[in-house]
Amino acid sequence: MHVHILGICGTFMGGLALLARAEGHRVTGSDANVYPPMSTQLEEQGIELIQGFDPSQLGQNEDDAPDIVVIGNAMSRGNTCVEAVLNRGIAYTSGPQFLAEHILKKRWVLAISGTHGKTSTSSMLAWILEDCGYEPGFLIGGVPQNFGVSARIGGSPFFVVEADEYDSAFFDKRSKFVHYQPRTLVINNLEFDHADIFDDLKAIQRQFNHVIRTVPGEGKIIWPKDSEAVQQVIEMGCWSEQEVYTKRYAQNSENSIVNGNVSSAESEQGTWSSKLIAEDGHKFEVFLRGESQGILDWQLIGQHNVENATMAIAAARHVGVKPESAIEALTKFSPPKRRMELIGEVNGIEVYDDFAHHPTAIATTLQGCRAKVGDAKITIILEPRSNTMKSGVHKDTLAGSMSLADQAYLYQADSIDWDVKAAMEKSELPVSVLYDIDEIVNTVAREAKRGDTIIVMSNGGFGGLHNKLLAKLKSDCEVTRT
């Protein structure tokens, strides 16, 4: 079958292309910007890439048209290829639906959902299964460093998927994860996000309830007891086995939940919890029904990663992995790219790249970093780039989320609909709002000193700021030495 993908260079659609190719299909695709690293990864797998959306890529007649066109959710009516598909009556589908119908059928799907931590938790779970010999397939919205690719077909029935609540396509406004029909569903957390498609938190909760309705009765849902928003979703109706996670150390099993009812009985639906041994989260103990399952000493930091890891261990246990084996696997885990990734160190100054683009993610990242570096200076450089950030939904909570840093630099791009400088006036830490990336680079480099930690936060390329900053730090260091 000839599969043509519109919007192929996004992480999800690019991963889907790799899976389709691995299944033996001929795969082609196009995007507005075809560039590495995704273009290189795809071309190495024999996938033909086309720059732009000229309708000629769909062939000249019925005989040379693709058998099916997969339309990415970034595509909309008015796009020349979309209009040609509709006018010519070429079969089309969304990415999530193609994944469900052609890849996930007869698979044991382990879906990782939630506002934060999906990529990290999916990567952890895939690695646990891999290290324990399960040969999972996966599709993750990032590049797990243990694998080096964002997707693979796998050699077993088990498939880990990052389950996004964003909509599927212009013609299918259901959340992506509604298509996946998971047997194991993890809900990490739940907050308001994606203001471009959801009116409020209740609208998102309805979508989460929809995916819960697709989990079989013998399936399992793993969720955080401390999240009121997730609790409300569960109370909307749940027919599957459940396990809950609590941040507090559980001395007994009285918080166990079976089919929506609290039970004190010992059962397979036990409470998971964790206990920090190192304040920064690099060492902690995992508990199931109050009984220690082992201590994890690894390279990641932050309470959020402790929670992500415990959820991944719980999900792996559902398919048969013993918690102690999962803990051992995670000692060898490397975080996905752009999740507090150390991209360079110059003259004792460490520069990290982090994907955080929501106040909660910013705060939890800084919490872990502060616990690690103590009183050393932390500088953050933030690009409010997500659709929700650009609309100003989080402008009143953004300053507070950065409170554990010592200095913040925010980029006011033309696409931002609100006055960043005005929103930062009541901030308790020094915040500089700048309108030029090169000015940010020069200012930060000039003020940086040995022992500082600099975290660049953006869900995009940030105009190449990361490399520009490293180059400037190196240049200034060489001048100082001279």
C-alpha positions in Angstrom: 0.0 0.0 0.0 1.2 3.5 -0.9 0.8 5.8 2.2 1.3 9.5 1.7 1.6 11.7 4.8 0.9 15.4 4.9 2.9 17.1 7.6 5.4 14.3 7.9 8.2 16.0 9.7 6.4 16.5 13.0 7.5 14.0 15.7 4.3 12.0 15.8 3.8 11.9 12.0 7.5 11.2 11.4 7.3 8.3 13.8 4.1 7.1 12.2 6.0 7.1 8.8 8.7 4.9 10.3 6.1 2.4 11.6 4.3 2.3 8.3 7.5 1.7 6.5 8.5 -1.1 8.9 5.1 -2.8 8.1 6.2 -3.0 4.5 4.2 -0.1 3.0 5.6 2.4 0.5 5.7 5.7 2.4 6.1 9.2 1.0 5.3 12.5 2.6 5.6 16.3 2.5 5.9 19.2 4.9 6.3 22.9 4.7 9.8 22.6 6.1 11.7 19.4 5.4 15.0 19.5 7.4 17.2 17.4 9.7 17.1 15.5 12.0 13.7 14.1 11.1 14.3 14.4 7.4 17.5 12.4 7.7 15.9 9.8 9.9 13.1 9.3 7.4 15.2 9.3 4.2 17.6 6.7 5.8 14.5 4.4 6.0 13.7 4.9 2.3 10.9 7.4 2.7 10.7 10.0 -0.1 10.2 13.5 1.2 8.7 16.5 -0.7 9.1 20.1 0.2 5.8 22.0 0.3 2.3 21.0 -0.7 2.0 21.1 -4.5 -0.9 18.9 -5.5 1.3 17.2 -8.1 2.7 15.0 -5.3 -0.7 13.2 -5.2 -0.1 11.9 -8.8 -1.9 12.9 -12.0 -4.7 10.4 -12.0 -6.3 7.6 -10.1 -3.7 5.0 -11.1 -0.7 6.9 -9.6 -2.5 8.4 -6.6 -1.6 7.2 -3.1 -3.8 4.4 -1.7 -4.4 6.5 1.4 -3.4 10.0 2.6 -2.7 10.5 6.2 -3.5 14.1 7.1 -1.6 15.7 10.1 -3.5 17.8 12.6 -1.5 20.9 11.5 -3.2 20.7 8.1 -6.4 22.7 7.6 -8.9 23.5 4.9 -7.4 25.7 2.2 -4.1 23.7 2.1 -3.6 22.9 -1.6 -3.0 19.2 -1.0 -5.9 18.9 1.4 -8.2 20.4 -1.2 -6.9 18.1 -3.9 -7.5 15.1 -1.7 -11.1 16.1 -1.1 -11.8 17.2 -4.7 -10.4 14.0 -6.2 -12.0 11.6 -3.7 -8.7 10.1 -2.5 -9.0 8.0 0.6 -7.7 9.9 3.7 -7.5 9.4 7.4 -5.9 11.0 10.5 -2.6 10.0 12.0 -4.1 8.5 15.2 -6.7 6.5 13.2 -4.1 5.1 10.9 -2.0 4.1 13.9 -5.0 2.4 15.5 -6.1 0.5 12.4 -2.8 -0.5 10.9 -0.3 -0.7 13.8 -2.1 -1.2 17.1 -4.6 -3.9 16.1 -4.2 -7.0 18.3 -1.5 -5.2 20.3 -1.3 -4.8 24.1 -1.2 -1.0 24.1 0.3 0.8 27.0 -0.7 4.5 26.7 0.9 7.3 28.7 -1.3 10.4 29.1 -1.4 13.6 31.1 -0.6 17.2 30.8 3.1 16.7 31.8 5.6 14.0 31.7 4.2 11.9 28.8 7.4 11.8 26.8 9.6 11.0 29.8 7.3 8.3 31.2 6.8 6.7 27.8 10.5 6.6 27.3 11.0 5.0 30.8 8.3 2.4 30.2 9.6 1.5 26.8 13.2 1.1 28.2 12.0 -1.0 31.1 10.3 -3.4 28.7 13.3 -3.5 26.4 15.8 -4.1 29.2 13.6 -6.9 30.6 13.4 -8.6 27.2 9.9 -7.7 26.0 11.0 -6.1 22.7 8.3 -3.4 22.7 7.2 -1.3 19.8 6.7 2.4 20.6 5.7 5.8 19.3 7.0 8.6 21.5 6.8 12.4 21.0 10.6 12.8 21.5 13.8 10.9 21.0 14.5 8.4 23.8 18.3 8.4 24.1 18.3 4.6 25.0 16.9 3.9 21.5 17.9 6.8 19.3 14.6 6.9 17.4 11.2 8.1 18.2 9.3 5.0 16.9 9.8 1.4 16.1 7.5 -1.5 15.3 9.0 -3.9 18.0 9.1 -7.7 18.2 6.3 -8.4 20.6 2.6 -7.6 21.1 3.5 -4.8 23.6 3.3 -1.3 22.2 4.0 1.9 24.2 2.4 5.1 22.9 2.6 8.7 24.1 -1.1 9.4 24.3 -1.7 13.0 23.5 -5.1 14.8 24.3 -4.6 17.2 21.3 -7.1 16.8 18.5 -6.6 14.3 15.7 -7.3 16.3 12.5 -9.4 19.1 11.1 -12.1 16.6 10.4 -11.8 14.7 13.7 -11.8 16.8 16.8 -11.5 13.8 19.2 -8.3 13.6 21.2 -5.7 11.4 19.6 -5.7 9.0 22.5 -9.4 8.1 22.0 -8.3 6.0 19.0 -5.7 3.9 20.8 -7.9 1.6 22.9 -5.2 0.9 25.5 -5.2 -2.1 27.8 -2.9 -0.2 30.2 -3.6 3.5 30.7 -1.4 5.8 32.7 -2.8 9.3 33.6 0.2 11.2 35.0 -1.6 14.4 35.9 -4.2 16.8 34.5 -4.3 20.6 34.1 -5.7 23.1 31.7 -3.6 23.4 28.5 -4.1 23.6 24.7 -6.2 26.8 25.0 -6.3 26.8 21.2 -8.7 23.8 21.1 -10.1 23.5 24.6 -12.3 26.1 26.3 -11.6 25.0 29.8 -10.4 22.1 32.0 -13.9 20.4 31.9 -13.6 20.1 28.1 -10.2 18.2 28.6 -11.7 16.0 31.3 -14.4 14.9 29.0 -11.8 13.7 26.5 -10.0 11.8 29.3 -13.3 10.2 30.3 -13.7 9.1 26.7 -10.4 7.3 26.6 -11.2 5.7 30.0 -14.4 4.3 28.4 -12.2 2.4 25.9 -10.1 0.6 28.4 -11.4 -3.0 28.9 -12.7 -4.2 32.2 -9.6 -6.5 32.5 -7.4 -3.6 31.6 -5.8 -1.2 34.1 -5.8 2.5 34.8 -3.0 4.0 36.8 -3.5 7.5 38.2 -2.4 9.9 40.9 -4.5 10.0 44.0 -3.3 13.6 44.7 -4.8 15.0 41.5 -8.4 16.4 42.1 -8.8 16.9 38.3 -8.0 13.2 37.6 -10.2 12.0 40.5 -13.1 13.9 39.0 -12.5 12.1 35.6 -12.5 8.7 37.4 -15.8 9.6 39.1 -17.4 10.3 35.7 -17.3 6.6 35.2 -14.7 3.9 35.2 -15.1 0.1 34.5 -11.5 -1.1 34.7 -9.1 -2.2 37.3 -7.2 0.7 38.9 -4.0 1.4 40.8 -3.4 4.8 42.4 -0.1 6.6 43.1 0.4 8.9 46.0 3.4 11.1 46.7 3.2 10.2 50.4 4.6 7.0 51.7 1.8 4.5 52.1 2.1 2.5 55.4 -0.8 0.1 54.4 -3.2 -0.6 51.6 -6.3 1.3 52.8 -6.1 3.6 49.8 -6.4 0.8 47.4 -9.1 1.2 44.8 -11.0 -1.5 43.0 -13.4 -0.6 40.2 -14.0 2.9 41.6 -14.5 1.8 45.2 -12.1 2.4 48.1 -11.1 -0.9 49.7 -8.9 -1.8 52.6 -8.4 -5.4 51.4 -5.1 -6.6 50.1 -5.4 -7.0 46.3 -3.6 -6.5 43.1 -5.0 -3.0 42.9 -2.6 -1.7 45.5 -1.3 1.8 46.2 2.0 2.9 44.8 4.1 5.5 46.5 7.7 6.8 46.6 10.0 8.2 49.3 12.9 10.5 48.5 16.3 9.5 49.8 18.1 12.3 48.0 16.4 15.7 48.0 17.0 16.3 44.3 15.3 13.0 43.4 18.3 11.1 42.1 17.8 8.4 44.7 14.4 7.2 46.0 12.6 4.2 47.3 9.5 2.7 45.6 6.6 1.1 47.6 3.7 -1.1 46.7 1.0 -1.4 49.3 3.5 -0.1 51.8 6.1 -2.7 51.0 9.5 -1.6 49.6 10.2 -2.7 46.1 13.7 -1.4 46.0 15.8 1.8 45.8 16.4 3.6 42.5 19.7 5.5 42.2 19.8 7.1 38.7 20.9 10.1 36.8 17.6 12.0 36.7 16.5 14.6 39.2 13.2 16.2 40.3 10.1 15.0 42.1 8.3 14.9 38.8 10.7 12.3 37.5 10.3 10.3 40.7 6.5 10.3 40.0 7.0 9.5 36.3 9.3 6.5 37.1 6.9 5.1 39.7 4.1 5.2 37.2 6.2 3.5 34.6 7.2 0.8 37.0 3.5 0.3 37.8 2.6 0.1 34.1 5.4 -2.4 33.5 4.2 -4.6 36.3 0.8 -4.9 34.5 2.5 -6.9 31.7 4.5 -9.0 34.1 7.7 -7.1 34.9 8.7 -7.4 38.5 9.2 -3.9 40.2 12.7 -4.8 41.2 13.6 -5.6 37.6 12.0 -2.3 36.4 14.0 -0.4 39.0 17.2 -2.1 37.8 16.4 -1.2 34.2 15.9 2.5 35.1 19.4 2.7 36.6 20.5 2.5 32.9 17.9 4.9 31.6 18.9 8.1 29.8 16.3 10.9 29.6 14.8 11.9 26.3 16.4 14.7 24.4 15.4 18.2 25.5 14.4 17.1 29.0 17.0 18.9 31.2 19.5 17.8 28.6 23.0 19.1 29.3 24.1 20.5 26.0 27.3 22.1 27.0 29.7 23.3 29.7 31.9 26.3 29.3 34.3 27.5 32.0 32.3 25.8 34.7 29.0 27.2 33.4 26.4 24.5 32.6 23.8 25.0 29.9 20.7 22.8 29.8 18.0 22.5 27.1 14.5 21.8 28.6 11.1 21.4 26.9 9.1 23.0 29.8 6.4 25.3 28.4 3.8 25.3 31.1 4.1 26.9 34.6 3.8 23.6 36.4 6.6 22.0 34.3 8.7 25.1 34.8 8.3 25.0 38.5 9.0 21.2 38.9 12.1 21.5 36.7 13.4 24.3 38.8 12.6 22.4 42.0 14.8 19.5 40.9 17.6 21.8 39.7 17.6 23.8 42.9 17.8 20.7 45.0 20.8 19.6 42.9 22.8 22.8 42.8 22.0 24.3 46.2 22.7 28.0 46.5 24.4 28.2 43.1 22.9 30.7 40.6 20.2 29.4 38.3 19.4 31.5 35.2 16.5 30.6 33.0 15.8 31.8 29.4 12.2 31.2 28.5 10.4 31.4 25.2 6.6 31.5 25.7 5.9 29.6 22.5 3.1 27.1 23.0 -0.3 28.2 21.7 -1.5 28.4 25.3 1.4 30.5 26.4 1.1 32.8 23.4 -2.6 33.4 24.2 -1.8 34.6 27.7 -3.7 32.0 29.6 -0.7 31.4 32.0 0.5 35.0 32.3 -0.7 35.4 35.9 1.0 32.3 37.1 4.2 32.4 35.1 6.2 34.6 37.4 5.5 32.4 40.4 6.5 29.3 38.5 10.0 30.8 38.1 10.5 31.7 41.8 13.3 29.2 42.5 15.5 30.7 39.8 17.8 33.6 40.5 17.4 35.4 37.2 15.0 35.1 34.3 15.1 36.3 30.7 11.9 36.1 28.7 11.6 36.5 25.0 8.8 38.8 23.7 8.2 37.5 20.2 5.8 39.2 17.8 3.4 36.2 18.0 2.7 36.7 21.7 -0.7 38.4 22.3 0.1 39.9 25.7 2.5 42.3 27.3 5.1 40.0 28.9 6.9 42.9 30.6 3.7 44.1 32.3 2.9 40.6 33.5 6.3 40.3 35.1 6.2 43.6 37.1 5.2 41.9 40.4 7.7 39.1 40.0 9.9 38.5 43.1 12.9 37.6 41.1 14.8 39.8 38.5 13.1 39.3 35.1 14.4 40.9 31.9 12.0 40.9 28.9 13.9 41.3 25.6 12.8 41.4 22.0 15.9 40.2 20.3 17.5 36.7 20.6 21.0 38.0 20.0 20.6 40.5 22.8 19.5 37.8 25.2 22.6 35.7 24.2 25.0 38.6 24.7 23.4 39.7 28.0 23.3 36.2 29.6 26.9 35.4 28.4 28.2 38.7 29.8 26.7 38.1 33.3 27.4 34.3 33.5 30.1 33.1 36.0 31.7 29.9 36.9 29.3 27.6 38.8 26.2 29.0 37.2 23.4 26.9 35.7 21.6 28.2 32.7 18.4 26.5 31.6 16.9 27.3 28.1 13.2 26.6 28.2 11.2 26.3 24.9 9.2 23.8 23.0 10.7 25.0 19.7 14.1 25.9 18.2 14.2 29.3 19.9 15.9 30.8 16.9 19.1 28.7 17.5 19.6 30.4 20.8 21.1 27.3 22.4 24.1 27.1 20.1 24.5 30.8 19.9 24.8 31.0 23.7 27.4 28.2 23.8 29.4 29.8 21.1 29.3 33.2 22.8 30.3 31.7 26.2 33.3 29.9 24.5 34.3 33.1 22.6 34.1 35.2 25.8 36.1 32.5 27.7 38.9 32.6 25.0 39.0 36.4 25.2 39.3 36.3 29.0 42.1 33.7 28.8 44.0 35.9 26.2 
